[in-house]
Each structure stands twice: as structure tokens, then as C-alpha cells.
Amino acid sequence: MTATRPEPKPTSDSAAERSASERSAVRTLLRLWPYVRPVRVRLFTAALVAIVASCLGLVIPLVLKWMVDGPVAARDPGGVWLGGGYLLLLGVAEAGLFGLRRWLVARPLAGVEAAMREDLYRHLQRLPVSFHDRWPSGQLLSRATTDLQLLRMFLAFPLTFLLVNGTTILVGVAILLAQEWTLGLVLLVPVVPLLILCSWFEARYARAARTAQDQVGELTTVVEEGVLGIRIIKGFGRHHSQVRAFRSLSRRLRGTELHKARLLAGLWALILTLPEIAIGAALVLGTVRVADGELSAGTLVAFLSTALALRWPVESIGFLLAMSQEAATATERYFEVMDAPEPIDARASGASGYRAEIPPAAAHRRRPRVRNRSQDAVTGDPAEGPPEQVGPLGSYEGRADGRETPRPEGGLRFEGVEFRYPDAPPDTPPTLHGVDLHIRPGETMALVGATGSGKTTLTALVPRLHDVTRGRIALDGEDIAAIPRSRLRELVGVAFEEPTLFSTTAAENVLMGADTADDTDLRRALQVAQADFVDRLPQGPQTQVGEQGLSLSGGQRQRLALARAVVGRPRFLVLDDPLSALDVHTEALVEAALRQVLATTTALVVAHRPSTVLLADRVALLSGGRITAVGTHRELLHEVAEYRDLMAGGPDDDHMPRRAPDPSAAEGGSPR
């Protein structure tokens, strides 16, 4: 069963409207404080420096007033030059302080962005697979790149200048009222309309910003899929349809961006127009009063210069509000991921890292009885023999005949396991239900079933890529839910049907399977996987394999993935059809080497071909999300019709060969 991947947040206008109405921009942006706190001193210092620089600009009109009423009126050239020197010094000081502000914020804010990106990536690595199944990769990429860049820009400019410009406006209004309060009141008339306008703009721009950012995530997903799937696109000649899909999304994004531009343009037009009308009215009124001798020319010049100095702080309100709303939606999107809960390891007290040595499989393996039931789940537990005393975890008890026998709860055990995907509709049956299965220590169990029966899902439960909905899975008697994930991943080696490689060297891809593996382990793993082709690469094992390992063939990628699974000598192996991409000759060589590894490992192997089945000691048939039969290949082939159909390449499984295996070949002895 494949989990659907719906969008984490709808991108429709109604959904964006609900999102915008349910949050406060200020409350959302306050969530950035833990990241800002370490650099708060430099940010506050930068804000103070910017306030001082901005207020210096308000001193210039006062110098002009002195010059007009003093040296200019008295026709004193020396005083004019002195006033010009003061203006030059004020300009240089203002420019220098703004440069200092930029220097103060550049390095710390780059560190804030890096810390947030690292936290996001670390959190993504810890989140369960079910989270990644639901979220398109492009949405996550846009949060780690575009959204964080918006946040850095907000912290560097709008956050500071909302404070700086607000302070400047208050100081400037105080100066205006002190110079001539009647003219100052004229300039305050547009304040109320501007406040109403900004409130209206904030709500609508927030919805548009959220929609645009979600659409960027969709567009990123399409680009990523187009790059990674370029072989399929070219192979099926689908480049035209891909271009059309990209064009459609691109035009939707363009439409949203144009809607944002129209909102911002309307706001800016009104913010520019209303203050200009007020300044024009103040100019006319002031000129009349100067003509009547009620006001000095210097006072009018200073008043108008101060009003003009406040134009930029007022005009920038729309721009700063727009950037703040985009930063608020970016913060919201960032914490949508960061708020996703990480799995909690229930660390049992006294849990030990002791690794019991597995005795040779032939020393304790018995042939099980076949049980085929459609209603009741079955286990592969041996039916004969008296009960034996159970020893400590990981121990083996001696029998009367002197042979060592694994304790009954050893190996890999599924007990009443049920699993339902988190995003599955509640009225659908679980993918797995009532799964009971016991794989003895040192035993290899093949898992066979039709396509969609839940084989891959069952194997994903062992390394806890998904957590069981009900029941338990135990390794040597210890519930995997009580084993720290780091230790669990050391105990269990995995190889998936789709071999995933990373854009690094072949050796590093293999050594990802174990932190402590060395060159000797690497060579052994490559030998087991028959991956000697690595030595023929241009730089040998140090050759870069490219993104997704696409510079290698499918069989080569699968052999490296198998080597990665066995390099750490895990006690348990979970292999999902590990030989599907190999040719017949290579498959035989890999099987011969793999038998040596499986002889001392407890393994669960998903098998689609009889050749893979023959690697196992016993076979479990998974049908309809339940284990319906357990036995040897020969026994199931003779007694279970569904198993015979699968091995004969029946209509239930497209992976099976079209020719039934010869039963007599399987009866010739143990597959090992």
C-alpha cells in the first residue's frame, strides 16, 4: 500500500484566508525569538544606531531654519558657509551610522539563518517516514531556502526599520508641533485613514503571501521531479506535458504575485497621495501666514523640510508591512514543519547493548509444521519439544543432550501486529492486521505475497520506519519500541527494493551502513554483494556515483545497497527483494556469498522469485495483510494453492516468473 501525499496546507484562496485569519503576525514572528536571542545585543545596538542616524536627518531642517533666519536674512556669507559645513557633517555622520548598522547585522543574521536551516534539516532527519510520505519534497525545499531567506531579510531590514521609522515619525511630529502646532495638526489629518488602510491591507496581503509561498513549493516539487525523472520524461516523450504542467503552475504563481503587486501599489499610491495633500495644504496655509507676518520664513522652511524628511518613513510603511507579512507566513510555514512531533524512544531502564553470539543455524533449526488458515494468524514456532527454561536476555540455555538451544523468545517475533497508515481514511481496513510470526535466531525467513499484500510495509516496521498501530515486534525478546533508535539501527541492517544512493563516493555509500566499519569491513561487504565492479571505476571505491547513483546501472546500485546492509555485521537483516535487478550469473554469485552471511544472521527477506526463496529456511505467505501459511518452500509448494500460483507467475503477482519451479529441485536438500 502506498500512502497518499496530499499537500500539507491547501493553497486555495479560502484556505489561505482561514490561515491568515487564525493567526497574529506579531505572535507568529515572536516565535523567532529563541534564534534571535543569542545576537540580540548586536541587533539592539544596530537599531539604536539607526535611530540616531535617522534622527540626525531631522536636525538638518533646524540648521536650515537657523541659516534662513540668520546668515541668509543678514546677508552673511560666512554664516552660510558655516551652516553648509554643519549640513555636510550631519550627512556624513548619518551615512556612516547607517553603514555601521549594516555591518552590525550582517554576520549575526547570517548565523541565525544557518542555525534555523540546520535545525530544520536535523528535525527532518528525525521525523518519521509517514511525515515525508505526506509532504511533497518541494514544499520542504522551499521552506529551507526561500522562506529562510525571507526571514533573514526581515530581521535585517523591516524589523529594524519598523522601529526606526516609527521612532523617527514620533520625533518628527513632536518637532513639527513644537515649530508650529496649527500646521502640525494639518499634517496629522491623514493618520486615521492610513491606519484603517494599513489594517485592510495587512489581512489581504497575508493571504496573498501565503498562497504565493505555497505555490513556490509546488513549483519546486515539479522542477525536482522533472530533473530526477528526466530519463522517464525523455523515454516516453513527455517533455511537452511536463512543460505544460510547469507553465500552468508558473502562471498561477505569476497571477498571485501580480495580485500582491496590485495590493502593494494601491497601498503605496494612497500612502503617497494623502501625505502629499496634507503637505500641500500646510504649505499654502504657512505661506499665507508668512505673508501676514504671523510666521517667519525660516520656520516655514524648517517645517516643510521636516515634513519632507518624514516622507520616507511614512511611505515605507507599505513596503515594510508587506515584507513583515511575508516573513510572518514564512515563519508559519517553517514552524509547521518544526512543530511536527518527533518519535519518542521509550528507553527501558537497564537496556543493554549486549550482543549475543548466534550459534550456527544448523545446530538448532527444526522443520516446522505447515499451517494454512484464512481466518487465524499463524506462527512459525516449533510445535514439538518440551518447554525449556528461559535465561537472561540474549542468552542460550543448555539442553540435556548438551546442545545449545536459543531461548523461545529469541530471534525476530511479530505478535498481533496491526498497522494502518496515518493518513488512511478511518473506514478502510488496516494494511496489516493480526500478524504473528516468529523467525528463530540464525534463521532466514522468506516473505512471499501478491502485489499490495503488505510485504514492504511489514519489513519497514522492523527498523521502525513506521511504528505499529497495535501489537509488538521483539528482537531477542526485547520490544523494539523500548530500544533506542540509534541502537536499533545498529542491530538491524536493511536493503530496500529501490536502492537509494547519495551523491558521494561508492565507499561512503556503503559505509553509511555502520559508523564503526573500516576498510576491511568495506571489502568484505563488497565481496558479499559481488560488487567488484567498484574497483573498475575511474577512482575505485572513491569514485563519485552521482546524484541518486544514476551513473551506475540498476544492478550495480542494488549490489551497493546490499553491501551497505551487511557492512556492519548486523544481528538482524531485513531485505526487500535484494536481487531483483541482477542478471542470472551475478544473482548466483551473490546468492552463494549471501548464504554465508545469512547462516549467522536472523533475516527476513521479501522474495518475488523462487531463486530468492531458496535462500530461506522457511517461507511465510502474506495474504490480505495476514500471515496465512508458514513452512518450507517444498511444503508450501505442495500444500498451498495460493503459493503455487505465486511461484508459477499467476495473475496475483507481476514480479513472478512465468515458469513454475521444479518441485523436485527444492526437495534435494536444504537451500543452504
N, C-alpha and C positions, 0 to 999 in steps of 0.2 A: 504493500500500500504506500502510495506516495502522498505526503502531506501537501495540501494546497498552500500557496504562498500569496495570500491576499496582501494588499497594501496595508502597512501598519496604521496609516491615517488616510482617510479619504481625502481626495483633492478637489472635490466638488466645492462650489461656492457656498452651499448650505453648510457643509461640514466645516469649512474654514470659518464661516460666520459663527458657528457654535463654538469652535475653538477659541476665537477671539473674544467672544462674549463671556467665556467661562474663566478667563484669566486676567490678571492685572499685569501690565507691562512692568511696573515698578517691582511688584512682588516676584515676578519671574526673573528679572535682572539681578535681584538681590541674591539669587542662588549662586551667582558668580563670586560672591564674597570670599569663600574659602580659598579660591585660586588667587584672588587679588590681595588677600591679607598679607602674604609674605613681602609684597612690593608696595604696600600701602604708603610707606614713608616717602618713597620717590614719587608716587602718584600725587600725594597731597602736596608735596613740595612743588611739583610741576604745576599743579592747579594754582597754588599761591603765586608762583612766578608769573603765570599767565594773567592772573587777576591784576597784579601790579603793572604788568605791561599794558593791559587794556586800559587801566585807569590812567596811565601816563598819557594815553591818547586824549583823555578828557581834560588834561591840563593845557593842551595846545590852544583850545578856544579862550582860556583865561589869559594866555600870553597875547593872543590876538587882541583881546579887549584892551589890555594894557597898552599895546602898540598903537591901536587906533585912537584911544582917548588921550594917549600921552605923546610919544615922539611924532606920530603922524599929524595929530592936531597941532602940535607945536612946531612942525616942520624941522624936526631934529634928526638929521641923517645918522648921527652916532647912535642914537637910541634905536633907530630902525635896524642898524647892523647888529646891535646887541640883542634885540628881540629875535632877529634871524638866527643868531648863534644859539639862543635858547631853544628855538624850534628844531634846529639841527641836532642838538644834543638829545632832546626828547625823542626824536625819530630814531636816532642810532640806539638809544637805550631801549626803546620799545622793540626794535628789530632784534637786538641782542638777547633780550629776555625771552622772546618767542623762540629763538634758536635754542636757548638753554632748555626751555620746556621740551622741545622735540628730543633733545639729547637725553633728558632725564627719563622719558617714557619709552624710548625705542628698545633698549635692551631688556628691561623687565617685562614688557608686554610680549616680546618675542618668547621669553621664558614661560609666560602664562599660557600662550598658545601651544607651545611644545608640551607643557605639563598636561594640559587638557587633552591633547591628541594622544599622548602616551596613556593616560588614564582610560580613554575611550578604547584604544586598541587592547589594553590589558583586560578591560572588562569584557570586550567582545570575545576574547580567547576563553574566558571563564564561563560565559553564558552557555546554556545547554544547546544541543543541536536543534531542538524544537524551535528555539528562538530564531536561529538562522534559517530554518525552513520557512518561517513565516515572513521574514523581512527580505525584500529584494536587495541585492548587493549594492545597487546604485544608490539606494536611499542611505545606506550606511556610509558609502564613499563620500557622498555629498555632505554628510554631517561631519566627517573627519577632515574635509578640505574646505569647501565653500563656506559652510556655516562657521567654522572656527576662524576663518579669515575675516568674516563679518564681525565677529566678536572682538578680534584684535583691533580692527578699525574703530569699533565703537569705544573701546577702552582708551584708545589713543586720541580720538578727536571728539566725538559727540559727548561722551561722558564728561570730559573736562570742560568743553565749551558751553554745555548747558549750564554749568555752574558759573563759568567765567562770564558768559554773556548775560546771565540773569543778574549777577552782581553788578556788571557794567551798566545795565539798564537802570537798576535801582539807584546807583550812584549818579548816573547821568540825569535821571528825573529829579533827584534831590538838588543837583546843581541848577537845573532849569528853573525849578520852583524858587530857588534862592535868588536867581538872577531876576526873574520877572514871573511872579506866580500866575498872573492872568494869562499870559501866553503859554505857560506850562500846562494850565488846565485845558487849553485848546488842544495841545498835543496828546493829552490823556483821553480825549473823547473816543478814539478808535480801540481802546483797550478791551472794552466789553465785547464788541463784535469779534475781535481777534480771538478772545478766549473761547467763545462759542464755536467759531470756525475751527480752531485747533482741536477741540473736543470731537467735532463731527469728523474731521479728517483722520484723527487717530484711530477711530473704530474701523473706518473703511480701509485705510491703508494697511492696518494689521491683517485684515482678511486677505487683501491682495498679496501682501508679502508672504504669508503662509502658503497660499496657493502657488506662488512662483517658486518658492523653495522646494515644495513637494514635486513640482513639475521638473525642476532641475534634477532631482533624484531619479525621476522616471527616465529622463533623457540620458542620464549617466548609466542607468541599467541597460538601455538599448545600445549605447556605444560599447559597453563592456561585452555584452552578448555578441554584438557584431564582430568585435575583434577576436574573442575567444572561439567563436563559431565560424570563422571565416572559411574554413575548409568545407563545412556543410553548405554554407551560403553559396560558395562558388560551385561546389559539386552539383547542387541542384538548381543552379541558375536563379537563385532567389535574391540577387542583389537589388533588383528593381523593387520588389516588395519591401525589402528592408529599408531602402531609401524612402519609399512612400511612408512607411511607418515612422521613420525618423522625421521626415518632413512634417507629418501631422502633429507629432509631439512638439517639434520646434515651433510650429506656427501657434500652437496653443500657448506655449511659453511666451512667444512674441506678443500675442494678444494680451496676456496678463501683464507683461512689462509695459505695454502701451497704456493699459488701464492705470497702472501705477504712475506712469508719466503724466497722464491727464489729471489724476488727482493732485499730484505734486505741482503741476503747472497752474491749476486753478487756485490752490492754496497760495502759491507764491505770487500770483497776479494780485490777489486780494491783499496779501501782506505788503506788497509794494505800493498798491494804489491807496489804501486807507491812510498810511503814514504820510505819503506824499501830499494827499489832500489836506491833512492836518498841518503839515509844514507850510503849504501854500497859504492856508488861512492865517497861520501865525505870522508869516512874512507880510501879508497885506496889513494885518492889524498892527504889527510892530512898526511898519513903515509910516502908517498914519500917525502913530503915537510919536515917532521921531520927528515927523513934520510939525506936530503940535508942540514939540518941545517937552513932552512928558517922558521921553526915553532917550538916552544917549546913543549915538551911532555905534560906539564901541560895545555897549550892552547888547544891542540888536545883532551885531556881528558875532559876538561871543555866543549868544543864544542860538542863532542859526547854525553856527559851527558845531555847537554841542549836539543840536538836534541831528545834523548830518552825520556826526560821529556815531550816533546811536542807530543809524540806518542799518549797518551791517549786523549788529547784534539782533535787531528786530527781524530783518529779512532772513537771517539764518535759522530762525525758529522752525520754519517748514522743513528745511533740509535736515536739521538736527533731529526733529521729531520723526522724519522718515527713516533715518539711519537707526534711531532708537527702536522704532517698531520692528525693523528688520532684525536688529540684534535681539530683541525680545523673542521673536519667533525662532531665531536660530538657537537661542538658549533653550527654549521649549523643546525644540527638536533634539538638541543634544541630550537633555536630561530625560527625554523619552527612552533613550537607549540606556543611559546610566541608571535610571530607576528600575530597569528590568532586574528582577531578583536573581542573584547567583545561586546555584545549588549549594546546599549546606551539607557538609560532611558530618555525619553523626559518628564522631570518633569515639569508639568504645574504649573505656578506660582499660589500660593494660594491654592494648592491642600490640601484638609483637610482629616484628618483621622477620621472624624465623622462617627459613625456607627448608621444608622437609625434602630430603632426597627421595626421588621417586624410584622405587625398585624396578627392575626390568619388567616390562608388561607381561611377558610370557610366564612370569613366576606366579601371577595371581589371577590371570584372566580366565573366566569361565564362559561357556556358551550360554546365552540367556534363552529362556523360552519365548516364543513368539506370541504376542497378544495383539489381536486386531479387534478393536471396538470402535464403533462410530459415536457412542454417547459418552463413555467414560474414558478419561485420560489414562495413560499407562506410563509406567516407568520401566527402566531397564535394569532394575535391581535384581540381583540373583535370587532365585526362589529357593534354592536348596542350601543346606548347611545350617548348623545351629548358630544362634546369636553369639557374638563374641564381645568380650568386654572392651569398652571404648576407652582409649587412653587420652592423653592431653592433645591439644590442638597440634595437628601436623605430625603426630606420632603414628607408629605402626605397632600392632600388637602381635606377639608371637602365638603360634598355634601349637597344638600338641605334637604335630609331626615336625616341628622345628622350622617350618616355613613362615616367612613374614607375610602378613596379610594387612592390607590397608584397612583402617577403621571404616565402618559402614558409611559415615557421613563424609568421607574424604572425596576428592575429585570435584567435579562441577555438577551442581544439582539445581534443578528448577523445581520449585514447589508451588503448585497452584498459581502459576504466573498468569497474570492478565495485563494487557496493555491496550490503551486507547490513545491515539494521537490527541494532543491538547486542543487542536483546532477542529477536530472531527465533530460533526453535528451530534447532539446528545441522543438522538433517536437511532443512530447507527450502531450496529454491534461492534464490540471491540475487535481490534485486529488479531489479538491473541487472547485466548481465554482457556483457563484450566490446563495450562501446560505443566506436566510433570515429567521430568526426565532426569536420569542420573548417568553421568559419564564418570566412570571409575578412574582413579589415579593411573596415569600412564596409558589410558585408553584413548583411541580415536573414534569419534562418533561422526558418521556422515549424516547430514541433514538433507532430506530429499522432499520435494513437493512441487506442485504445479506453480506456474507463474501467479503471483498475487496471494500465495498461501501464507506469507508472513515470514519467510526464511531470513531475509536480510534484516527485518525488524527484530527477530529473535536474537540474531547474532549481535545486533547493536546494543542489546540490553546488558550483555556481559561486561563490556568496558564502561558501562553507564553513559553511553552516548544518549540514551534515553533511560529514564527511570521507570520501573514497573508501576503500573497503576494499582495492582494488588498482587499478593503473594511475595515470594522472596527467591533470590538466587544466591547460592552459597558456594564459596571456594574453600575446599577443605574444611567444611563445616562453619565457616565464618561468613555471615551475611555481607554481601558486597556493599550494602548501604552503610555498614559500620566500618568499612575500610576507607581510609583517606584516599582521595582520588589519585594523588601522586603515587602512593604505594600500589593502588590497584592497577595503574597503567604500567608499573614495573612487573607486576605478576602476569599480566595478560598481554600477549602480542597479537596484533590484528593486521589483516590484509584484506582489503575490500575488493569487490568485483571491479570497480572502476579505479584503477591505480592512479593516485594523485601524486605528482611530483612537484617540486618547487624550483624556482629559477636560481638554483645554486649548483654545486658540483654533484656528480654522481655519488661520491663518497659521503658527502654531507647529507644527501638524501637518505642514504642507508643508515648512517649513524644517528639519524633522528630517532631511531627505534630504541636507543639506550644511551643514557648520559655517560655511563662509565665505559662504553665499548672502546676498544683500541684497534690498531691496525690488524692484529691477529683475529679479533672478532669480525672485523670487516671482511678479511679474506675468507674466513670460514663461512660467513653468511653468503658471500658472492658465490662460493663453491656450491653450497646447498641449493641456491637458486639457479645454478648453471648460468651465471651472469658473467662469464669470462669475456664477453664482448666488451666489457668496460675497459679491459687492458688494451683493446684495439682502438679506442677513441683517441683523438689527437693528443690530449694531455692525460690519458689514462683515467684513473678514478677522479682526478682533479679537473676533468672536463666539465664545463658548464652545460647543463642539459636543456637550458632554455625554459621559458615560461610554460608551466604545465607539462614539462618534459616532452614537448612536441617535436623536438629534434630527434627523438627516438621512436622506434616502432612500437606498436601496441604490445607485442610480446616482450620487448626489452623493458618497457615501463612496468609490466606486470612482474617480471623477474626481479627488478629492483625493489618493487613494493614487497615482494615475498622475502627478499633479503632483509629488508627493514623490519619485517615482522619477527624474524628469527635471530637477529644480530644480538639481542640482549639475553638470549637463552631463557625465555620466559617459561614459567611453570605451566602456563595455560596458553593455548593458541586458538584463535578464532579466525578461520579463513573462509572468505566468501568467494567460492568458485575461483581458487587461485591460479588455475591452469587454463582458463577458457581461451586465452589469446595465444597459446603456444601451438607450434606445429607438432606433428606426431612424434618426430625424432626428439625434439627438445623436451616435449612432455615426458617421454620415457626417461630421459636423463634426470629431469627434475624430480620425478616420482621416486627414482632409485635413491637420490640423495635425501629427499624429504622423508623417506621411511626411517632413516637413521635418526632424524630429529623427532619424528612422531613417536619413536619407540620409548623415549624418556619424557614425553610431554603429554599432558592431558589436552586433547584437541577436539574442537567442534568444527567440522568442515562442511560448508554448503557445497553440494555436489549436483551437477547437472548432467554429468557423463558417467557411464559405467567405469571408465578408467579411473576417475577420481574416487568413485565409490569403493573400488578395490583397495584403496589406501587405508580404509577404515576397518576396525574390528567389528563394529556393529553399525546398523543403519536405523535412523528414526525417520518415519514418514509423517510429514506435517500436512494436514489437510483441513481446510476451513478454519485455520487458526488453532488447531488442536493436534497433539501427537496421537495418531490413531494406530500406529504399529511400530514395534521395535524388534529388531532381530538382526541376524547376519544377512548379507546380500543374498546368499543362496536361499535362506529360509523365506525371506520376503518375496523373492522372485517366484518361489513355488506356491506360496500360500496367499499372497495379497494381490488381487486383480489390479487395483489402482497402481501399485508399484510396478507390476509388469507392463502396464500401459505406458508409464513414465519411461521405463527403461527401453521400451520399444519405440519411443518417439511418438506417443499418442497425441491427440489434439490438445491435451491439457498443458503441455509444456513445449514451447517453441525451442528451448535450448537443447532438447534431447536429440541424439542421432536417430536416423530413420531405420536403423537395422538393430534388431534385438541382440543382446549379447548371448553368447553360447553358455547355457547354464552349466554345462559340464566343465567349462573352463574355470568357473567360480568354485567348483567342488573339488578342485585339485589340491586344496590346502588353504592355509591362512594367507590372506593377501599380503602379509608381511613376509 
